[in-house]
C-alpha cells in the first residue's frame, strides 16, 4: 500500500468491516514503541440531553429518586 500525495492511505475493507469503521468514523493515530497505531474512537453517548426525562414517570410510580426505584426493583 502506498501513501498518497496528501498523506492519505486506504484502510482495507476487511479491516474497516471488522472494526466498524465507516465514513465519518473518527480515528486517532498513536506512536507506541516506534510503531504507528490507528485506533477507532468510540462515539460517546450524550446522556446529559436525557437528564430529567424520567422524572414524571418516577413521580407517578411514587419514587423520589432513581436509587430508590432501583433498590425497590432489586427487592431491598
C-alpha positions as CSV (number, residue, x, y, z in Angstrom):
1,X,0.0,0.0,0.0
2,X,1.3,3.5,-0.8
3,X,0.8,6.8,0.8
4,X,-0.8,9.3,-1.5
5,X,0.4,12.8,-2.3
6,X,-1.5,14.3,0.6
7,X,-0.5,11.6,3.1
8,X,-3.7,9.6,2.7
9,X,-4.0,5.8,2.8
10,X,-6.9,3.5,2.3
11,X,-7.9,1.2,5.1
12,X,-8.6,-2.3,3.6
13,X,-12.3,-3.2,3.5
14,X,-11.9,-6.3,5.6
15,X,-10.3,-4.2,8.4
16,X,-13.0,-1.5,8.1
17,X,-15.7,-4.1,8.3
18,X,-14.1,-6.0,11.3
19,X,-13.7,-2.8,13.4
20,X,-16.9,-1.0,12.2
21,X,-15.0,1.9,10.6
22,X,-17.4,3.7,8.3
23,X,-17.4,7.1,6.6
24,X,-17.3,9.8,9.2
25,X,-15.8,7.4,11.8
26,X,-13.2,9.2,14.0
27,X,-9.8,7.6,14.4
28,X,-6.6,8.6,16.2
29,X,-3.0,7.8,15.3
30,X,-0.6,7.0,18.2
31,X,3.1,6.2,18.2
32,X,3.8,3.2,20.5
33,X,7.3,1.6,20.7
34,X,8.2,3.1,17.3
35,X,5.1,1.8,15.6
36,X,2.2,3.8,14.3
37,X,-1.2,2.6,15.7
38,X,-4.6,3.6,14.3
39,X,-7.5,3.4,16.7
40,X,-11.1,3.9,16.2
41,X,-12.6,6.4,18.6
42,X,-15.8,5.1,20.1
43,X,-18.7,7.5,19.9
44,X,-19.8,8.7,23.3
45,X,-23.5,8.8,24.2
46,X,-24.5,12.3,25.4
47,X,-26.6,11.3,28.4
48,X,-26.9,14.9,29.6
49,X,-29.7,15.6,27.0
50,X,-31.8,12.8,28.6
51,X,-31.4,14.1,32.1
52,X,-34.8,14.6,33.7
53,X,-36.9,12.7,31.1
54,X,-38.0,10.1,33.6
55,X,-38.9,12.4,36.4
56,X,-42.7,12.3,35.6
57,X,-42.7,8.5,35.3
58,X,-40.9,8.1,38.7
59,X,-43.2,10.6,40.3
60,X,-46.2,8.6,39.0
61,X,-44.8,5.4,40.4
62,X,-44.1,7.1,43.8
63,X,-40.3,7.2,43.7
64,X,-38.4,10.4,44.5
65,X,-35.0,9.1,43.2
66,X,-33.7,6.6,40.7
67,X,-31.7,5.0,43.5
68,X,-35.0,4.4,45.4
69,X,-36.5,2.8,42.3
70,X,-33.5,0.5,41.8
71,X,-33.4,-0.6,45.4
72,X,-37.1,-1.4,45.2
73,X,-36.9,-3.5,42.0
74,X,-33.9,-5.3,43.5
75,X,-36.1,-6.2,46.4
76,X,-34.0,-4.5,49.1
